[in-house]
């Protein structure tokens, strides 16, 4: 079996940067196998995967239906330039139109979420040619390409700033830390008023769109009061501005509905998707309102954007999510996990907040529940100790975050595996709080 040491380059001191990049860092696991909710490393150790590999395996890893669909497509045609249609392209597009919210019946494809976000931004400006601005929310995250990194919450010591576009960042409500003296609902109303003022008199030129994640993933797993979702939709309509929802993390059953749009009862003008659609194969894209003007030839063409193997795998994935009723499974598992975590919160002082819905679950760890000081070191210990006990928890280390633990396994995880993962979490939190090694 392949050994991790065989992949490491000699002569690197701990903490020193590797000129070939991050791929060979010794602290990284080397994964060699995945099936369902499990992954195995090169030492033969098995882990319950509560990360779904970057929240992408909504359907468990290496599902036979997806693998067979990909293999069958490989035998037919593996590449078609975007000038042509292919059978999986037409079939998946029909399926996505069938399950799309509202009238989001125009479909565009690419191979990762950052480009899907860029596609959405391009379409917004094409349909609002007089506009000069695009608004994003504070703490939002939309990718790591040049454009989307600029659209995300500020990258620390950003070396790419001179060649990045500019975005207007609007305040967002915080249900755990609302502004001083305000309830979460009042905070949401204040933010809507501030965004209204920003559009009306705070920017130099018209606005093409407001872009947001319905639940902010990398920026803190932040959900908003429902009044904020409907209020922002109304505000965009009043100003003639497009609303873009980044559903790259929340789509395809993660919240217990096919889309966050279904869960919150708000239909955006453009919706981005990715991650969970491909069953482990790279695919992303957008759904756009049928009333919007689509791209002209050459405005959004990618050589491998219509990768037939990924399209075939995605069709099998979406069909499996429907046939296996994984939206229902996500809702049921999420209710169970949330109940367990709230019970845990009553006993574990490190748990400051429990966040859901569906199987988009996270806890925020704090050193003090009154001051809500982030417990970053303790969260890293939860990850490390969970790993030693056979559970991969999600975490947020980017840009100084680090006190969130995320529990986002495949939607079809067995209940006993989800229960075991939560048992491990409870155990390691108790050990950390008790000062046990």
Protein Blocks (a to p, Z undefined) as FASTA:
>chain_A
ZZfklmpcghiaehiacfkbjklgmkbccdfbdehjbccdfkopacddfklgoolampag
hifklmmmmmmmmmmomcdcfkbccfklmmmmmmmmmmpghjllbccddfbfklmmmmmm
mmmmmmmmmbcbdcddehiaebjbfklmmmpccdehiaklmmcccddddddddfklgceh
iafklmmmmmmmmmmmmmmmmcgcddfbdcddfbacklnopacdfklmmmmmmmmmmnop
acdddfklmgghlnopabfklmnopacfbdcdehjlnnopacddddddfkbccddehkac
cfklmgfklmmmmmmmmmmmmmnommmmmmmmmmmmmmmmmmmmmmmmklmbdcdehjbd
cddddfbfklopacfklmmmmmmmmmmnopacdddfeghiakbccddddfkbcfklmmmm
mmmmmmmmmmmmnopZZ
